[in-house]
Amino acid sequence: MSATFVGMPPFPAAAREKLADAQLRRNLAHATSTIRDRRAALVAEVDASVDGGWEALRVAGADAKDTALRSLDRQLLRLEETLTANGATVHWARDAAQANAIVAGLVRAHGADEVIKVKSMVTQEIGLNEALAAEGIAAWETDLAELIVQLGDDLPSHILVPAIHRNRAEIREIFLRAMGAAGRPAPADLTDTPAVLAAAARDHLREKFLRAKVGVSGANFAVAETGTLVVVESEGNGRMCLTLPEMLISVVGIEKVVATWDDLDPLLRLLPRSSTGERMNPYTSMWTGVTPDDGPQQVHVILLDNGRTRALADETGRQALRCIRCSACLNVCPVYERTGGHAYGSVYPGPIGAILNPLLRGVGHSAQIDALPYASTLCGACFEACPVRIDIPAILVDQRAKVVDAHRGGLPTPEAVAMKAAAVGLGDARRLAGGERFTRLGLWLARRVGAAAWTSTRDLPPAPRETFRQWWKRTDGGIR
């Protein structure tokens, strides 16, 4: 995959382009509504008399994550200790460049020139595929949706379903055009029937599974108590990547740690219902270091910061590190459903991306990042859907304030000038009364000049026939 988010325009410009793509909007509306309906049915099954209901499960999940985050330094040292005791080698990476260098060095030292990958958001975050390609190492995606994105020289647009913006006719064309250059070609008579497309992908990937010496994964969770890493997936490709290679390299964000097995329990019940609308994932793989003669005999775990300690230091924003990457917030977001994930310019799109990217990377230095906290209606649907109760609307508002603070001291923006003028006019009764006489003229000018961009997608109400003061005077305070 050579496409990149680097250099993408800020959200307003990118969203305007995506809104004009009718096919994209149809694909997104169909996919997100299907996932929403499945999730709602499975959430409704949670029995209040047995489990305390869905809300109690959400609270338990949030508590499990918060327990680890409040003592993250101790939990990470405990995780390193238990991983090492079980035969794994632990590496620490401050940022993306350091993590990529570690992975490339391990692959080269093993004499390999290719790796097979489990679907992993964190390796996309650090640009691992591109970094390995620069070292002459091919990284093959094995998740079906990730394979579609990679073969299409595309970018992921959804946390759970990276190719959600593609329909099956487009996928057929991608397979016919690109599979041969990456390995076994698609059959010439390939149709767009889902089962036929999946079979073509299976045949294409099988030779890579059997040939590769190195597997690369992330982890949904890491249990400090035992040194166990957990990956949940639905296709079985992850199981193949985790068991067949001689070496396994797992890149794990430091926020993925949980303290104990008991803490893992509510999270494994929340995640499948919130992500795929299933009671449990078809494949839940857990591995604890090295087991002689069973699975990879070299296991390396890279614990990655890459801005996570920055987010942890933010009193309001640190709750975003609870995120279990279920994508429930994307599937209920009216903004995401209409623009898709590419408009966010990051591997983390949607509501969680609108807060996670500024938290990890900071604000005030990139127009693209600074625009993300505004990519929301603040309707609150994301908080209601979040299985670990991340208050995304509150963080969005807080991040907006940080963006404003980061730009204080320079030339005032048109918005700032307008707000200053409003403060002057509204701060004195006589000035307000005088200004009311020019309401019609002001609105006429605003529609054509000052607020033209704003009113292109919003309604600006017309001026009333008379002001409140005029009405009060005419009716003698409402008596006549």
N, C-alpha and C positions, 0 to 999 in steps of 0.2 A: 504494500500500500504506500504510494508515494504522495497522495493528497495530504494536505496539512491544513490545520486551523490557523496557522501563523499568517498574519496579515489580513485576516478577515475583517470586514467593516464592523462598526458598532451595531448593536442589536437593532436600533430603529431602521437603519438602511438595509441590513440583512433581512429583517422581517418583512419590509415592504416588498422586497423581491420575491420572497417565498409566498406571500399572500397572493401574488399574481399567478401562482402555479396551481391550477385547478386540479390536476391529477394528484399532486402532493396532498392537497387538502382532502380529497376523497379517500386516498389511502390512509391518511392519519385518522380521519373521522371513523372509518370502518374499524381499524385496528384498535384504537383506544376505547371505543364503545364496547367492543367485544370483550376486551380485557376487564373493563369496569364491571360489566354484567357478571362475568365469571367470579371476580373478586367478591362482589356483593353477595352472591349466593353462598360462597364458602364462609364469609365472615358471619353471615346470619346463622350458620350451623353451630357456632361456638355456644355451648350450652351454659347459660348463666348459673344454673343450679349445680353444675359440675366444676366449671372453671372460673366462675365469677363473671363470665361474659367477656366479650371482646375488649371492653374498656379496661377491665382488670388485667387482661393479658397485655394490653398496650402499656399499662403502668409497670408491669413486671419487666417487660422488655426494656423500657426506658431506665428503670432502676438498675438492671443488670449492666447496661452500658455505662451509666453514670458511676457505678461502683468502681469500674475499671478506670474510667477517666480521672476520677478524683485521686487515685493512687497510681497513675500511669507509670511513674518512674519505677515504683516497686514491682508492678505487674510485669513490666518489660524485662527487668533483671531476672525475675522469677521465670519468665518464659525462656530467656536465654539459657538459664541454668538447666531447665528440664529438657529443652531441645538438645543441648550439648550432652547431657547425660544419656540421651537416647540415640546418640550417634550422628546427629546433624551438626553442620557447621554454620554458625551464625555470623552474619556480616551486618554492619551498620552503615546506612547511607544517609548522608545529610540532605542530598538533593538528587535530581534526576540524573545529572551527569555522573555522579558518583555511583549510583545504582547501575546505570547502563554500562559503565566501565567494569564493574564487578562481574556482571553477567557475561559480557564479551570475553573477559579474561578467563572465566571458568570454562566457557564453551571452547575457546581456543586451546586451553590446557588439556582438554579432553580429546583433542584431535578431531573435533566435529566442525562442519561447515553449514549445519542447518539445525533448527530446533522445531519441535511441535508445541503448540500453545493451547492451554485451556483458556476459555474466555476470561479476560481479566481487564477490569477498568484501570487498575493502577499501572499496568504496563502500557496502556494507551496514554495515560496521564504523563508518563515520563518519556514517551516516544521511543519505546524499546525497539520496535520493528525497524524504524528508520536508523537508529543507532547501530543495530546489528548489521543492517544492510551496508552501512558505511565501512564496516569491518569485514565485509565479504561473507557474512553469515545470513542465510535465508531463514526467516521466521514464518512458519506456516500456521495460519489460523485454522482451527479444527471445528469450532462451533459453526453451525450452518449459517447463521446470520452474519457472523464475522467473516466467514468464507465468502459470502456474497459481496460484502463490503470490500474485502481485499481484492477479489478478482475484478470487481468493477472499478478499481482505483478510486474508491469512494471514501466517504467519511461516515462514521457511526452517527446516528441521529436519535438514539434512544438507549437508555441504560440497559434494559432487559432485552429488547429486540432491536439491535443496531441497524437492521435493514428494514425497519418499519415503513420507511418512505418508498419502498419498492413493492410493486405488485408482481404476481407470478409470471406475467408475460415478460416483464422487464428482466426478471431473474433468469428465465429461459434464454434470453438473448445474451446475457452476461456469461452464462455457462458455455454456450456455443462459441462465443467469441474468445473467451479468455482461459478456459480450463486447460486446453492443450498446451499453452505456453508455460503452465505451472505444474504440469504432470500429466496424468491420464486424462485424455480429452473426453468431453461429453459425447454420448452417442449421437450420430447424425440425425436420427429420428426422434430426438428429445422433444417431448411435449411439455406444456405448462401445468400438467396435473401435479399437485403437490407431492404425491407419493413417488412419481417418476423423477421429479427434481431431487427429492431426498435420496433416492437410490443412486442417481448420478453422483451426488456429492459423496455418498458412502464409498462407492467404488474409487472415486478420485482420491479420497483420504486414506483408504486402507493401505496403499503402498507406503504412504508417509508414516503411518503408525508403525508398520513392521520394520521400517528402515531406520528411523531416527534413533540416535543415541542419547539425545538430551531433550527433556521436557521442561517447559516453563509454565508456571501457574501463578495465580495470586492466591488469596484465601478469603473466604467469607468471614471466618472467625479463627482465632488462635487462642487456645485454652492454656493459660499460664500454669495452672495447677499440674498439668500432665505433659505439656509440650506438644499438644495435638493440634494439627491444622485441619480445617474443614473446608471443603468445596461442595457446593450444591449445584446441580445442573439437571437438565431434562433429556439429554440426547445420548449420553454414554461416551461421548468423545472425551470428556474430562477423565473418566475412569481409565480410558486407554492411555491418555497422556501421563497419568499419574502412576501407572503400573508397568508399562512396557519399556520405557527408556532405562538406560544404565544410570543416568544422572538426572536428578530432579532439582530445578532451581525455582524457589518460590519467593516472589517479591510481595511483601506484606506491609501495608500501611500500618503505622504503629497504633492507630485507633482501632484496629481490628481485634485487639486483645480483649478477652473476657477472663475474669478471675478463676471461675470454677465450672465444672460440668453442670452444676445446678443452674448457673447463670445462662448456660447455653440453651437450656430447655425451652424457655418461652420464646427465644429468638428463632429456634428451629420450627416453632409452630406459627409464628408471625410471618416469617419470610415467604414461604410458599403460597400462603393465602393472599398475601399482599402483592406478590409479583406475578405468578402464573395462574392464580386462581385454583390451586391444588391443595389438598390436605397435607401432603408432604411431597417433596421433590422425588422424582423417579430415581435419581442417583444422589446419594449423600455419601461422599468419600471422606474418610478420616485417616490420617496417617501420623504416626508418632515416631519421628526419626527413621532409623534404618532397621529393617528386619532381615536377618541373614537369609539369603536365598529366596527372598520374596520381595519383589518390587525393586525400585532403584537402590543401588548399593552405595550411591553417593547422594546425599541430600543436603542442599544448601538453602538457607533461609536468609533473605535480605530484609532487614527491618528498616523501612523507609520513613523519613520525616517529610521532606519536601513541602514545608509550610504548615504541617500539622501542629507543631508546637506554637506557631504564630496564632493559629485558630484557637488552640487550647487556652491561650492567654487572654482571649476576648471573652469577657464575662457574659455577654449576651449571646455571642455567636458560637461559643464552644459546644453548645448542644447539637450543632450540626454534625459533630463528630460521632454522634450516636448512629448516624445514617447507616443502614444495612443494604443500601443499593437495591431496593425492591422496585423502584420506579413508580410506586403508587401515586406519588404527587404529580408526575408527568401525565398520567392517564386521566386525571380529573381537572387538569389545568386548562382553562379556556384559551390562554395565550399559546401554550405549547401545541394544543390541538390544531390551531390555525397557522402556526408558523413552522412547526417541526423543530428538530433539534439542531440543525446546522446553523440556524440564525443566532444561536447562543455562542458560537465560535469556540466550543470546548467539548471535550469528551463527556463532561458533566452538563447536560442540558436541563431545561425545565426549571421548576421552582428550586430544587436542591442545587442545581448548577448556578442559579442566580445568586445564591448566598455562599456556596462552597468555593467558587472561583475567587471572589474578592477576599474571603477569609484566608485562603491558602496563599494567595499571591499579593495581597495588599491592594489598596486603592490609591489613586492620585498620580499614577504613572502610565496608565493605559486607558485610552478612551473606550476601547472595547470592553474592558473589565468594569470601568466606571458606569457603563450603561446598563449592566446586568441587573442591579438591584431595582431598576425601574421597569424591568420586563415582567410586570405583574399588575393585576387589578386589585390585589390585596383582598380578594373575595374570601379567603380563609379555607377554601376547599382542600388545599394541600395539607393543612394542619389536621383537618378531620380525617384525611386518608392515611396520614403517616402512622405506621405501626409502632414507632417508638416516640411519638408525641413531640416531634421537633416543631417548635412554634415558628414556622418559616415566615409568616407575615411580620411578626415582631422583629425578626432578624433583618428582613428586607428594609423595614423602616430605619432600623439602627444603622445598617450599611449605607442607606441613602444619606443619613446625617454625616457619616464618616466621609463620603464622597464630597459633600458640600464643604466640610471642614478642610479637606485636603486641598481645595482650590481657593481658599480664602487668601486675600492679599494681592491677587492679580487684578487684571482688568475685569470689571463687573460684566456679567452676562446679561443679555436682554431680559431674562427672567428676573434677575436680581434688580435691575433697574425698574422693572414693572412693579415688583414687590415694594421697593422703596417709595415709588410714586403712590402706590395704594396706601401705604402707611401714612404718608403725608396727608392724603385726601381724607382718609377715614379717621384720622386722629383729631379732627376739629370739626365741630358741628357746622360752622359757617362755611368752611371749605367744602364739606360734604354736600351741603345744600346748593352751593354754587356749581359744583361738579355735576350734580344730578341733571342740570339743564342741558348738559352736553352728552347725555347717555346715548341717545340715538346716533349722534355723529360718531361718538367713540366706538360703538359697536360696528357701525358701518365701516370705519377705517380698520378695525381689528380683523374683520372678516377678509379684508382685501390686502392688508399689509402686515400688521403686527402679529396677528395670531393665525395667519393663513395656514401654516403647517399644522398647528394644533387643531384647527377646525376642519382639516381635510379628513379626519377620522372621528371627529366628535361634534356634537351639537352645541351651538352657542345660542341660548334662548334669545328671542327678540326683546327689545325694550318694551316695558309696559306702557300703556297709553297715558298713564299719569303716575307720578311717583307717590310714595306713601305720604310724604309731606303735603303734596297737592291734594290727595284724597282727604287727609285729616283736616286740612283747612276748609275744603269744600263741604264736608259733612259735619263740621264743628265737632271734631273728635269722634265721629261715628254716630252722633245723635240724630242728625238729619239724613 
